[in-house]
Amino acid sequence: MTGAANPAGAALNLRDIHLPAEPSWWPPAVGWWMLAALLLVVGWYVSCWLLKRVRMKRRVRVLLNELSLVQDLFANDQAKPRLAAYSDLLRRACRQFAPAALVLSGESWLEFLDGEDADKPFSVGAGRVLLHGPFQANVDPQQVAPLAELMRARLITIAEQFDA
């Protein structure tokens, strides 16, 4: 019995059972790659949305600053120049946010300014003075006074609805 069998007195050289090595953290599994890609896409969309919102808020702030400048520049008794400045400010806002509205005039312009408002403050209400007021010799300051709040509300909605 040479070489084929162990002698009875010799100890067997056996090693203990050992587990395989822990999986390494790199490269990540496919699910982690998909999660990373999803987070990148969502992050990109959120950042674009936030940037658009910040730009819109800035434009609204600029328009409202111009409105307050017009109100400060012309006293309440200067109704005609204030009315002309209001009309000019609305046209400039439309040039920036809703260029298709620039070709409108008369009743269609006032209907555009009404927007979705059921009260129709421009075509039926106090805003109607914008139609003929700038072309009249004398404008009643009482007709121009309520326009400030209408202008403020409409400038905000124009900037939000027709964000460029």
C-alpha positions as CSV (number, residue, x, y, z in Angstrom):
1,M,0.0,0.0,0.0
2,T,2.2,2.6,-1.1
3,G,1.0,6.1,-1.7
4,A,-2.7,5.4,-2.1
5,A,-3.9,5.4,1.4
6,N,-3.0,7.3,4.5
7,P,-1.3,5.3,7.2
8,A,-3.6,4.9,10.2
9,G,-1.5,7.0,12.4
10,A,-1.1,10.0,10.2
11,A,-3.4,13.0,10.6
12,L,-5.3,14.3,7.7
13,N,-4.4,17.8,6.5
14,L,-8.0,19.2,6.1
15,R,-8.9,22.8,6.1
16,D,-12.1,24.2,7.8
17,I,-15.1,25.3,5.6
18,H,-14.7,28.9,4.6
19,L,-17.3,31.3,3.1
20,P,-16.8,33.1,-0.1
21,A,-15.5,36.7,0.1
22,E,-18.1,39.5,0.7
23,P,-19.2,41.1,-2.5
24,S,-17.4,44.4,-3.1
25,W,-19.3,47.7,-3.2
26,W,-18.0,48.5,-6.6
27,P,-19.4,48.1,-9.2
28,P,-22.9,48.7,-7.9
29,A,-25.8,46.5,-8.9
30,V,-27.9,47.4,-11.9
31,G,-30.7,48.7,-9.6
32,W,-28.4,51.3,-8.0
33,W,-27.4,52.5,-11.5
34,M,-31.1,52.9,-12.4
35,L,-31.8,54.7,-9.2
36,A,-28.9,57.1,-9.8
37,A,-30.1,57.8,-13.4
38,L,-33.7,58.4,-12.1
39,L,-32.4,60.8,-9.4
40,L,-30.4,62.7,-12.1
41,V,-33.4,63.0,-14.4
42,V,-35.7,64.1,-11.5
43,G,-33.1,66.6,-10.3
44,W,-32.7,68.0,-13.7
45,Y,-36.5,68.5,-14.1
46,V,-36.8,70.1,-10.7
47,S,-33.9,72.5,-11.3
48,C,-35.4,73.5,-14.6
49,W,-38.8,74.1,-13.0
50,L,-37.2,76.1,-10.2
51,L,-35.2,78.2,-12.6
52,K,-38.2,78.9,-14.7
53,R,-40.2,79.9,-11.6
54,V,-37.4,82.2,-10.3
55,R,-37.2,83.9,-13.7
56,M,-41.0,84.4,-13.8
57,K,-41.0,85.8,-10.3
58,R,-38.3,88.2,-11.2
59,R,-40.2,89.4,-14.3
60,V,-43.3,89.9,-12.2
61,R,-41.3,91.9,-9.7
62,V,-39.9,94.1,-12.5
63,L,-43.4,94.7,-13.9
64,L,-44.8,95.5,-10.4
65,N,-41.9,97.9,-9.8
66,E,-42.7,99.6,-13.1
67,L,-46.3,99.9,-12.0
68,S,-45.4,101.5,-8.7
69,L,-43.0,103.8,-10.5
70,V,-45.8,105.0,-12.8
71,Q,-48.1,105.5,-9.7
72,D,-45.3,107.5,-8.0
73,L,-44.4,109.5,-11.1
74,F,-47.9,110.8,-11.9
75,A,-50.0,112.3,-9.2
76,N,-53.7,111.4,-8.9
77,D,-54.7,114.6,-10.7
78,Q,-52.6,113.7,-13.7
79,A,-55.1,111.1,-15.0
80,K,-54.3,111.3,-18.7
81,P,-50.5,110.7,-18.5
82,R,-51.0,108.0,-15.8
83,L,-53.6,106.3,-18.1
84,A,-51.2,106.4,-21.1
85,A,-48.4,105.0,-18.9
86,Y,-50.7,102.2,-17.7
87,S,-51.6,101.3,-21.3
88,D,-47.9,101.4,-22.4
89,L,-47.0,99.2,-19.4
90,L,-49.7,96.6,-20.4
91,R,-48.4,96.6,-24.0
92,R,-44.8,96.1,-22.9
93,A,-45.9,93.2,-20.7
94,C,-47.7,91.6,-23.6
95,R,-44.6,92.1,-25.8
96,Q,-42.6,90.1,-23.3
97,F,-45.2,87.4,-22.3
98,A,-47.9,87.3,-25.0
99,P,-46.7,88.7,-28.3
100,A,-49.8,87.5,-30.1
101,A,-51.8,90.0,-28.1
102,L,-49.9,93.0,-29.5
103,V,-52.0,93.1,-32.7
104,L,-55.2,93.3,-30.7
105,S,-57.0,96.6,-30.3
106,G,-60.4,98.0,-29.2
107,E,-62.8,95.5,-27.7
108,S,-60.6,92.5,-28.4
109,W,-57.8,94.1,-26.5
110,L,-60.0,94.6,-23.5
111,E,-61.3,91.0,-23.8
112,F,-57.8,89.8,-23.7
113,L,-57.1,91.9,-20.6
114,D,-60.1,90.3,-19.0
115,G,-58.6,86.9,-19.4
116,E,-60.5,84.2,-17.4
117,D,-62.0,86.7,-15.0
118,A,-65.8,86.3,-15.1
119,D,-66.3,89.9,-13.8
120,K,-64.8,91.3,-17.0
121,P,-63.1,94.2,-15.2
122,F,-61.6,95.6,-18.4
123,S,-64.4,95.2,-21.0
124,V,-67.3,96.0,-18.7
125,G,-65.8,97.4,-15.6
126,A,-63.4,100.2,-14.6
127,G,-60.7,99.1,-17.1
128,R,-62.9,100.2,-20.0
129,V,-61.3,103.7,-19.6
130,L,-58.2,102.2,-21.3
131,L,-60.1,102.1,-24.6
132,H,-60.7,105.8,-25.2
133,G,-59.2,107.5,-22.1
134,P,-55.7,108.1,-23.5
135,F,-57.2,109.8,-26.6
136,Q,-59.6,112.2,-24.7
137,A,-58.7,115.7,-23.8
138,N,-59.7,115.4,-20.2
139,V,-59.9,112.2,-18.2
140,D,-61.7,112.0,-14.8
141,P,-59.2,111.0,-12.1
142,Q,-61.9,109.0,-10.4
143,Q,-62.0,106.7,-13.5
144,V,-58.3,106.1,-13.4
145,A,-58.0,105.5,-9.6
146,P,-59.4,101.9,-9.6
147,L,-57.1,100.9,-12.5
148,A,-54.1,100.5,-10.2
149,E,-55.4,97.3,-8.5
150,L,-56.7,95.9,-11.9
151,M,-53.3,96.5,-13.4
152,R,-51.5,94.8,-10.6
153,A,-53.7,91.7,-10.8
154,R,-53.6,91.5,-14.6
155,L,-49.8,92.0,-14.9
156,I,-49.3,89.1,-12.5
157,T,-51.7,86.8,-14.4
158,I,-50.2,87.7,-17.7
159,A,-46.7,86.9,-16.5
160,E,-47.9,83.6,-14.9
161,Q,-50.1,82.4,-17.8
162,F,-47.9,83.3,-20.7
163,D,-44.5,82.7,-19.2
164,A,-41.8,83.1,-21.8
